[in-house]
Amino acid sequence: MVLLDIRLMEAADVEPTATLFQEMQAHYRVACPSFADIVASLAKRPGGVDLLVAADPTIVGFAALGAIFPGPGLKPGLFLKDLFVSAQARRRGIGRRLMQAAARLAVERGFARLDWTADRGDVGLLRFYADLGGTEQPEKVFLRLAGQALTDLATADWGGRPE
């Protein structure tokens, strides 16, 4: 039995993690930047972004996390942006272990919560998160600005008028 090592991504993990990012993009059938661009993005990711990797000894999964503030009691929280496990490594508890590591990281840092989103139509994924103790937040709505809408708001000129 191979031991699973879950740790914060190190410099030596960047290229293997980039390969896993390519697999994730193919899994979701979305466009993927070049390998070199992924490596550069991973090496220069924004401050406050952590990547937990799962290695057995190769990188087989990751959790991408970012700090959020404020949260309940004006304490910070941790936001899970992505959780992904390679197809060849699924059904071995790696996703569960990555979520546990994310929760542990939040607790160690004094954060009040761990938040994430999930595709409403992915029943298996929702069951996985519910089994971990995750609860849907029906009072919240997930919104996004992207593409032209993001640019439009960023460049809007309201002439200094208060809204």
Buried (B, 14 or more C-beta within 10 A) or exposed (E): EEEBEBEEBEEEBBBBBBBBBBBBBEEEEEEBBEEEEBBBBBEEBEEEBBBBBBBBEBBBBBBBBBBBEEBEEEEBBBBBEEBBBBEEBEEBEBBEBBBEBBBEBBEEEEBBBBBBEBEEEEEEBBEBBEEEEBEEEEEEEEEEEEEEEEEEEEEEEEEEEEE
